[in-house]
Amino acid sequence: MRQKKQLLKNKIRGQRRRRVRAKISGTASVPRLSVYRSLLHIYAQLIDDSLGKTIASVSDKEIKDGQTKIKKAHSLGKLLAQKASEKGISRAVFDKGRFLYHGQVKAVADGAREGGLII
């Protein structure tokens, strides 16, 4: 019974991810800002889907401050925006993936906007 429940949960997660990805894609001038949140860390990257290349990526492992997860995610967004501006990117399309747009995921988007990235 427990395995069936987990399989159903994974199926629903996959469907949600595919539904989000069907609507957005990134180019070289306007890459996709993809966010992944694990139990311990949060990751963000700018992806050019036309070439299948990652332009810039950051992780909360790069942020050494003893902050809350939300503050780390906000700092992560700012750091990604800084890396994007160094590469000449000013716009991005936000990809929340299978995650709800609140908490850490929202903080990454807000931090990127605050850092100068237009989402």
Phi and psi in degrees as GROMACS dihedral restraints (atoms count N, CA, C in turn):
[ dihedral_restraints ]
;  ai    aj    ak    al  type     phi  dphi    fc
    3     4     5     6     1   -65.8    20    10
    4     5     6     7     1   -38.8    20    10
    6     7     8     9     1   -64.9    20    10
    7     8     9    10     1   -40.0    20    10
    9    10    11    12     1   -61.2    20    10
   10    11    12    13     1   -42.1    20    10
   12    13    14    15     1   -63.8    20    10
   13    14    15    16     1   -42.7    20    10
   15    16    17    18     1   -67.4    20    10
   16    17    18    19     1   -40.3    20    10
   18    19    20    21     1   -62.7    20    10
   19    20    21    22     1   -40.7    20    10
   21    22    23    24     1   -64.5    20    10
   22    23    24    25     1   -41.7    20    10
   24    25    26    27     1   -62.5    20    10
   25    26    27    28     1   -43.9    20    10
   27    28    29    30     1   -65.1    20    10
   28    29    30    31     1   -37.7    20    10
   30    31    32    33     1   -63.4    20    10
   31    32    33    34     1   -45.3    20    10
   33    34    35    36     1   -63.8    20    10
   34    35    36    37     1   -41.0    20    10
   36    37    38    39     1   -61.0    20    10
   37    38    39    40     1   -43.8    20    10
   39    40    41    42     1   -63.4    20    10
   40    41    42    43     1   -40.8    20    10
   42    43    44    45     1   -63.1    20    10
   43    44    45    46     1   -42.4    20    10
   45    46    47    48     1   -63.9    20    10
   46    47    48    49     1   -41.9    20    10
   48    49    50    51     1   -63.5    20    10
   49    50    51    52     1   -45.3    20    10
   51    52    53    54     1   -65.0    20    10
   52    53    54    55     1   -37.0    20    10
   54    55    56    57     1   -63.6    20    10
   55    56    57    58     1   -41.1    20    10
   57    58    59    60     1   -68.5    20    10
   58    59    60    61     1   -45.4    20    10
   60    61    62    63     1   -69.5    20    10
   61    62    63    64     1   -23.2    20    10
   63    64    65    66     1   -68.4    20    10
   64    65    66    67     1   -23.0    20    10
   66    67    68    69     1   -96.4    20    10
   67    68    69    70     1   -17.9    20    10
   69    70    71    72     1  -131.1    20    10
   70    71    72    73     1   147.7    20    10
   72    73    74    75     1  -153.3    20    10
   73    74    75    76     1   156.1    20    10
   75    76    77    78     1  -108.3    20    10
   76    77    78    79     1   152.3    20    10
   78    79    80    81     1  -120.1    20    10
   79    80    81    82     1  -177.5    20    10
   81    82    83    84     1   -67.1    20    10
   82    83    84    85     1   -38.1    20    10
   84    85    86    87     1   -82.4    20    10
   85    86    87    88     1   -32.9    20    10
   87    88    89    90     1  -128.3    20    10
   88    89    90    91     1    85.3    20    10
   90    91    92    93     1   -74.9    20    10
   91    92    93    94     1   169.6    20    10
   93    94    95    96     1   -92.4    20    10
   94    95    96    97     1   126.6    20    10
   96    97    98    99     1   -93.0    20    10
   97    98    99   100     1   103.0    20    10
   99   100   101   102     1   -98.3    20    10
  100   101   102   103     1   135.0    20    10
  102   103   104   105     1  -118.0    20    10
  103   104   105   106     1   133.8    20    10
  105   106   107   108     1  -128.7    20    10
  106   107   108   109     1   132.7    20    10
  108   109   110   111     1  -121.8    20    10
  109   110   111   112     1   118.3    20    10
  111   112   113   114     1   -99.8    20    10
  112   113   114   115     1  -175.1    20    10
  114   115   116   117     1   -65.7    20    10
  115   116   117   118     1   -35.6    20    10
  117   118   119   120     1  -104.0    20    10
  118   119   120   121     1   -30.5    20    10
  120   121   122   123     1  -132.5    20    10
  121   122   123   124     1   169.6    20    10
  123   124   125   126     1  -133.7    20    10
  124   125   126   127     1   140.2    20    10
  126   127   128   129     1  -128.4    20    10
  127   128   129   130     1   148.3    20    10
  129   130   131   132     1  -142.3    20    10
  130   131   132   133     1   145.6    20    10
  132   133   134   135     1  -149.8    20    10
  133   134   135   136     1   151.9    20    10
  135   136   137   138     1   -99.9    20    10
  136   137   138   139     1   125.5    20    10
  138   139   140   141     1  -123.9    20    10
  139   140   141   142     1   132.8    20    10
  141   142   143   144     1   -96.0    20    10
  142   143   144   145     1   104.2    20    10
  144   145   146   147     1   -72.7    20    10
  145   146   147   148     1   -23.3    20    10
  147   148   149   150     1   -67.6    20    10
  148   149   150   151     1   -32.9    20    10
  150   151   152   153     1  -102.9    20    10
  151   152   153   154     1   -15.2    20    10
  153   154   155   156     1    72.6    20    10
  154   155   156   157     1    33.9    20    10
  156   157   158   159     1  -118.2    20    10
  157   158   159   160     1   147.5    20    10
  159   160   161   162     1   -89.9    20    10
  160   161   162   163     1   124.8    20    10
  162   163   164   165     1   -84.6    20    10
  163   164   165   166     1   -46.0    20    10
  165   166   167   168     1  -150.5    20    10
  166   167   168   169     1   147.4    20    10
  168   169   170   171     1  -143.4    20    10
  169   170   171   172     1   150.0    20    10
  171   172   173   174     1  -141.8    20    10
  172   173   174   175     1   159.0    20    10
  174   175   176   177     1  -139.9    20    10
  175   176   177   178     1   154.7    20    10
  177   178   179   180     1   -71.3    20    10
  178   179   180   181     1    -7.5    20    10
  180   181   182   183     1   -67.4    20    10
  181   182   183   184     1   -24.0    20    10
  183   184   185   186     1   -76.3    20    10
  184   185   186   187     1   -16.6    20    10
  186   187   188   189     1   -98.8    20    10
  187   188   189   190     1   114.2    20    10
  189   190   191   192     1   -93.2    20    10
  190   191   192   193     1    -2.7    20    10
  192   193   194   195     1   -68.4    20    10
  193   194   195   196     1   149.8    20    10
  195   196   197   198     1   -88.0    20    10
  196   197   198   199     1    70.5    20    10
  198   199   200   201     1  -106.9    20    10
  199   200   201   202     1   174.4    20    10
  201   202   203   204     1   -74.1    20    10
  202   203   204   205     1   167.5    20    10
  204   205   206   207     1   -64.2    20    10
  205   206   207   208     1   -36.1    20    10
  207   208   209   210     1   -66.5    20    10
  208   209   210   211     1   -44.1    20    10
  210   211   212   213     1   -66.8    20    10
  211   212   213   214     1   -37.2    20    10
  213   214   215   216     1   -63.2    20    10
  214   215   216   217     1   -41.6    20    10
  216   217   218   219     1   -64.4    20    10
  217   218   219   220     1   -38.9    20    10
  219   220   221   222     1   -63.8    20    10
  220   221   222   223     1   -45.5    20    10
  222   223   224   225     1   -62.8    20    10
  223   224   225   226     1   -35.9    20    10
  225   226   227   228     1   -61.5    20    10
  226   227   228   229     1   -43.7    20    10
  228   229   230   231     1   -62.5    20    10
  229   230   231   232     1   -41.3    20    10
  231   232   233   234     1   -63.6    20    10
  232   233   234   235     1   -42.6    20    10
  234   235   236   237     1   -64.0    20    10
  235   236   237   238     1   -40.1    20    10
  237   238   239   240     1   -66.0    20    10
  238   239   240   241     1   -40.3    20    10
  240   241   242   243     1   -63.1    20    10
  241   242   243   244     1   -37.5    20    10
  243   244   245   246     1   -65.5    20    10
  244   245   246   247     1   -44.8    20    10
  246   247   248   249     1   -63.9    20    10
  247   248   249   250     1   -36.8    20    10
  249   250   251   252     1   -66.6    20    10
  250   251   252   253     1   -42.0    20    10
  252   253   254   255     1   -66.5    20    10
  253   254   255   256     1   -32.1    20    10
  255   256   257   258     1   -64.7    20    10
  256   257   258   259     1   -30.0    20    10
  258   259   260   261     1   -92.9    20    10
  259   260   261   262     1     3.3    20    10
  261   262   263   264     1    83.0    20    10
  262   263   264   265     1    25.3    20    10
  264   265   266   267     1  -108.0    20    10
  265   266   267   268     1   128.2    20    10
  267   268   269   270     1  -117.5    20    10
  268   269   270   271     1   -15.0    20    10
  270   271   272   273     1  -126.4    20    10
  271   272   273   274     1   152.8    20    10
  273   274   275   276     1  -152.9    20    10
  274   275   276   277     1   160.0    20    10
  276   277   278   279     1  -106.7    20    10
  277   278   279   280     1   127.2    20    10
  279   280   281   282     1   -84.2    20    10
  280   281   282   283     1   129.1    20    10
  282   283   284   285     1  -119.4    20    10
  283   284   285   286     1   103.8    20    10
  285   286   287   288     1   -79.5    20    10
  286   287   288   289     1   -10.6    20    10
  288   289   290   291     1    67.1    20    10
  289   290   291   292     1  -135.7    20    10
  291   292   293   294     1   -90.3    20    10
  292   293   294   295     1     4.1    20    10
  294   295   296   297     1   -94.9    20    10
  295   296   297   298     1   149.8    20    10
  297   298   299   300     1   -71.2    20    10
  298   299   300   301     1   149.5    20    10
  300   301   302   303     1   -85.7    20    10
  301   302   303   304     1    76.7    20    10
  303   304   305   306     1  -162.2    20    10
  304   305   306   307     1   167.7    20    10
  306   307   308   309     1    66.3    20    10
  307   308   309   310     1  -127.7    20    10
  309   310   311   312     1   -64.4    20    10
  310   311   312   313     1   -39.5    20    10
  312   313   314   315     1   -63.8    20    10
  313   314   315   316     1   -44.2    20    10
  315   316   317   318     1   -65.5    20    10
  316   317   318   319     1   -37.8    20    10
  318   319   320   321     1   -63.7    20    10
  319   320   321   322     1   -36.5    20    10
  321   322   323   324     1   -63.3    20    10
  322   323   324   325     1   -45.3    20    10
  324   325   326   327     1   -63.5    20    10
  325   326   327   328     1   -44.1    20    10
  327   328   329   330     1   -64.3    20    10
  328   329   330   331     1   -40.9    20    10
  330   331   332   333     1   -64.6    20    10
  331   332   333   334     1   -38.8    20    10
  333   334   335   336     1   -66.2    20    10
  334   335   336   337     1   -41.1    20    10
  336   337   338   339     1   -63.6    20    10
  337   338   339   340     1   -42.4    20    10
  339   340   341   342     1   -65.1    20    10
  340   341   342   343     1   -31.6    20    10
  342   343   344   345     1   -77.1    20    10
  343   344   345   346     1    -5.8    20    10
  345   346   347   348     1   109.8    20    10
  346   347   348   349     1     2.1    20    10
  348   349   350   351     1   -86.6    20    10
  349   350   351   352     1   130.0    20    10
  351   352   353   354     1   -90.0    20    10
  352   353   354   355     1   118.7    20    10
